């Protein structure tokens, strides 16, 4: 899916992203799954009413499944991560 077709999620903190229209949020949670197992810091997508949509250990896998583009400081998250690793972040 091309970037222009994905829903943009802006980083609010190290463990949270939110869609500009408020329709979805994605963050690390430490509650329990619907089956009663610990989330243990898994990434969770919730809709605007707080209803659990999906969860995964990996943010990028969860974002890909739901057509989400994760942005960090105005850049796609993966690009921002590469900049930090190479020391090119502003």
C-alpha positions, 0 to 999 in steps of 0.5 A: 500500500502506498504512503498516500493511501495509508492513514497517518499516525503521528507520534505522541510519545515513545509508546503512542501514536494517534491518527490526526482525525482521532479515529485510531490510536496505537500504543504500548499497553500492559493490561490483559488480552481479551483472553486474559493473558498479559499484554506485556507491552505489546502494541495495541490499536484502539478505535475512537471509542477505546474498543480494542481493534488488534494487537502485536508485539511489533509496531510495524507489523501492526501498522502494516496490517491496518494501513497505518503510516507511523510518523516521527517528527514529520518523517516516516518512522522508519526514515526517522529511525535510520537518521537517529542510528546514523547520527543525522537526526536534527 
